[in-house]
Amino acid sequence: MKTVAVGPTAMQECPKCEGLWVDAATVEHIYAERERQVSVLQVVDPSVVPTVAVEDKVQYLPCPVCRKLMNRVNFAHYSNVIVDICKGHGTWFDRDELRRVIEFIRAGGLDQARTRELIDLNERQRQRSSEQRPIPCMNDSSDDYFHTNRHQGVSVLIDAVMKWLR
């Protein structure tokens, strides 16, 4: 791989496939700083068709630093850009993926992804709380409703269960 400078950002590029290796700190700066995003977008030409054929099978790549297989992740869970990440060392972007990630960020994709995550989290919490609703206690020490109406038998039990289900 060869080092390429994109504005103030140094990256490693594979001359064969034109993929980019970006260390973890630099990736965070690119995601957060509009100036770095602009410099990347100015260098990358979206009209050029990738020269590497898309493979039919999923391939896990080793991290260039630690050589462990990286995780394949849909960036921000909703971007439809699958990148290869080594948490400790950085991200591998296949040809054109970095441009697509930056365009996703600049179009408000991160904000939309956060909103979706919050909605999903709230829904999961709501489901958990409804699954953990306590079963009403039907012994003599329970509330006065059952204690004073126990002579009505089954109808009281049905009534208590219906209250619990609401």
N, C-alpha and C positions, 0 to 999 in steps of 0.2 A: 504494500500500500504506500501511497505517497501523500505527503502533507499538502493540503490546499488551504489557502486563506480566503475566507469569505467575509469581507469587511474585517472587523476586529476578531473574527472567530476562526480558529484553526481546527481543521477536521482531517481525518484520514480518508482517502478515496481509493477504491480499488479501480485500477485502470482498465481491468478486463470487463467488469460488470457495471462500473460507475456507481456502485453502492457507496454509502458514506458511514463511517464510524465516528460517532460524536461522544466524547466522554460525558459522564453524568452531570458535572457542574455546568458544562457548556450547553447541554440540552436544556437545563433549567433556565439559563440565561436567554436562550433563543425563545423558549416558550413565553417568558415574561417580558422581554424587551422588544418593543416594536421596531427599534432601529436595527436590531440584529435580524429580525424577520424580513425587513425591507432589503437588507443586504443579501440575504439568502435568495429572496425572490428575484432580485436583479441578476444574479448569477445563473440561476436555473432557468433553462428555456423549456417551457411546458409544451411547445409545439414539436419538439423532437420526440419521435417515437422510441421507446426503449429498445435497445439492441438485443437484450437478453430475453429469450422466450420464457413465457410463464410456464412453470412446471405444474404437472397434474397432481403430484403428491406433495404433501406438506413436508418441509424440510426444516429441522431444527439446527441452527447454526451455533458453532462454538464461539464464546466470547474471545475476541482477539487478545485480551489481557490474561484472563485466568483459564481459558480453554474449556470451561464448563459450558454445557448447552444452555442457550438463552431461552427465555420464555417468549412465546409469540403472544402479543397482546393487541387487541383492538384499541387503538389510541382513544382515551377518554370514554371507552366502552361503546361509543356511538358514532365514531367517525368513519367507519368502514375502511380504515387504513391500518393494516396489520403490520406492526413493527416488532423487531426482535430486541428484547431488553435483558441486560445483565444489571440487576439492581445496584450492585456495587461499582460497576465500571462504566456503563454507558448504553447507548442505543445504536443498533444497526438499522439504517434506512436503505432499503433497496432503491434503485433508480426511481426518482420522482416522488418517493414517499415523503421526504422532508417538505417539499413544496406543498403537497396535499395536506399535510398536518398543519403547516403554517396558514394555509388558506382556510382550513377548518377553524383554527383559533381566531383568525381575523374576521371571520363571518359570525362570530359569537357562539361558536360551537361549544367552547368550554362552559360558558354560562348556561347554555341549554342542557349540557350534560349534567352539570351540578343540579339544575332544577329537576331533571329526570331522576337523578340519584336520590334527592330529597323526597320526591313523590314515592319512589319505590321503598325507601326506608320507612316512611310514615305508613305505607300500606302493610309492610311486614310487621311493624309494631302493632298496628290495629288488629291484624290477624292473630298475633301472639296473645294479645290481651283478651280477645274474644275466646281463644282456646283455653285460657287460664281462669275463666270465670268460675268462682267457687260454687260448689253444689250446696244447695240449702240443707241445713241441718234439721232433721225431723224428730228430735228427741224432746223430752220434757223441758230441757233447759233452753230450747230455741225461743224465738220471738213470740210475743203474745198472740200473733195471728193464728198460728197453728195450735198453741196450747188452749186457747179459749174456744176454738172451733173443732176440736178433734172428734166430737160426736158426729160430725158430718162425714167422716171417713174418707172414702175415695175421692169425693168431689174436692175436699180440702187439699189432698195430695196433688190432684190434677191442677188445681188453682195455683199451688205453690210452684209446681214445675213450669207452668205457663209464665208466672212472674219471673222466674229465673231465666227463661229463654228470651225474654224481652230485653 
